[in-house]
Amino acid sequence: MKKIFGLLLLLLAILLGWFLFFLPSSVTLVKSVSMKAPAAGTYRFLANQNEWSKWWPVLSTSHAASFEYNGNNYSAGRGSMNVIETITQQKDSTLEGRILVASKTIDSTVLEWSIQINRGSNPFKRIRYYFTTDKLKGDMATILNSLKKFVEKQDNIYGMFIERAKVTDTVLVSTRGIFSHYPSTLEIYGLIEKLKTYIKSENATETNSPMLNIQQADSNGYHIMVAIPTNRLLNGKGDIELKRMVMGNLIWGEVKGGPAAVAAAIEQLENYKQDQRLTSPAIPFASLITNRTIEPDTSKWVTRVYYPVF
């Protein structure tokens, strides 16, 4: 019995010695995934931890300081250029890592996530890390694939589906206004009604919904331009001007909601334009599909946002 016990101790000593001698004191875990999504859009969702709840593989508290998966907590560190630092908090250790966001093509991205593990000199700690390494690598793959599934749907990245089309309304009449405050619905439609009255007086026809662009000139002022497409050229009168759009390309999407939703949609068109490396010959604008003076509920307002592009 003593001999068996002694042999077991010897085997244990040999096993511990093997782990100490052959296992390196540190190891780097690496997992990568390819996805059909723009690198810049993917980076935005990784760098902003407030967005993690939208794609995290399990339900988690929004705006949490860290996100839990399979017993570990994950959070984003600093982000610079195309690299985001990560922190993986285990029960008794903190693991530092980094995610490299690399663009293959305009619509194709590769993510490479590496985590550095320092096993230390403690043989029992080395053994534990040895047997948990595969589990952590599997968790890394699950998290990356969850992000992949999310960003490969365009409307998840931009909050709406963005399409490309040709400019069809090339002839318009427009007018402008300057306000010391954000213009109200009645003030906006006052300018629209001025255009409608003029179009009727010229025996012309409106061919599409009113178009709107609002820009904040400074902290105390807003510049507004409204336009309506017409079926023929009109010379304009007074502060009503003829506008012509080049028969080129544009990107557009549709949203529901009030002014904040429209402003956010135009911002997302700007993101899409930059992600796709497009340039623009003109300012973006909103097409007011719903008549705001008839429908008071802003949640029911339908707006199409457009951005002319090359």
C-alpha positions, 0 to 999 in steps of 0.5 A: 500500500505504501509502495502504491501511495509512493508511486502515486506521489511520484507520478503526481510530481512528474506530472507537475514537473511536466506542466512546469517544464513543458507548458509556457508561462504565457500563451496567446489565444487567437480567434478570427471571423470573416463577415460581410459588413463594412469595417467602419460600421463593425468598428462602431458597434465594437468600440461603443460598449453601449451598443453591445446589448444589441448583439451580445449572445445572451440577454444582458443589461443595457449600458452595463459596465461589462457583459457576462458570458459563460462565467466571464465578464467582458468589456471594451478598453481603449480604441484607436484606429482599427484596434479595440482593447478588451478586458476579460474578467475571470474569477481570480484573474484579469486577461487583456486582449485586443480585437483587430478590425481589418477591411478586406473589401468595402463590404467585407471585414475580418476580426481577429481577437487575441487574449494574452494569458499569463499562467505564472509559475504556480503549477496548479494555476498552470494546470487550471489554465491548461484545461480552461483554454479550450473553453475560453477559445470557444466562448471567444468564437461564440461572441464573435459569431454573434456580432457577425450575425448582427452586423451582416444585416444592414438595417442593424448597423444603420437602423434602416435598410439603405438602398441605392437609386437614380435621381428622378425628380430633377426639376423643383421649386424651393424657398428658404427661411431663417429661424432663431429656434428649431422651426415648428411643424406649422412654420415648415408647412407655411413655407410648403404651402407658399410653394404649393400656391405658387405651383398652382398659380403656374398651372403646374403639378407636384410630382412628389412629396415636399422635401426638407433640409434643416441646418443649424447655422449657429447656437441661436439660428436654423436655416431651413430649405423646402422644395417640391418637385414639379412636372415642368420648369418654373422660373420662380417668383420673389423668394421662390427659386427654380432648383435643378438636380443632376440626374445622378445617383442617390442613397435613401432609407425610410424611417418612422418618428419625429425630428430626432428620428429623421436627424438620426437617419440622415446621420446614418446616411452619412455613415453609410456614405463614408463606409462605402467611400462615396462622395456627394455633390449636394446636401441630404434632404428629407421627403415628408411622406406623411402630412404632419399637419394632418397626423399629430402623432409623431410616431406615425410620421413616415419620412424618406431620407435621401443623399445624392452621391457619386 
